[in-house]
């Protein structure tokens, strides 16, 4: 097996609560982990609202992550 081009480990994305007295929202992504080797394809499937878009936005660094690691070409991406 070749070295992964993209590696995501225990990624957590949580959006901020809305309003002063609102309860903290559940995580949009809770502990996602996968690796992707060069030349391979990965499909992410799930129900509406399951965090697929939030996962992609976190990998692209469009939203902040609460915890976890993203490595791209063996370099820390976060």
JOGIWO-V18216 format. One record per helix or strand. SS is the DSSP state (H for helix, E for strand). FROM is the first residue (numbers start at 0). TO is the last residue. If there is no record, write none. Layout:
# JOGIWO-V18216
ss: <SS;SS>
from: <FROM;FROM>
to: <TO;TO>
This chain:
# JOGIWO-V18216
ss: <E;E;H;E;E>
from: <3;28;51;66;74>
to: <12;36;58;71;75>
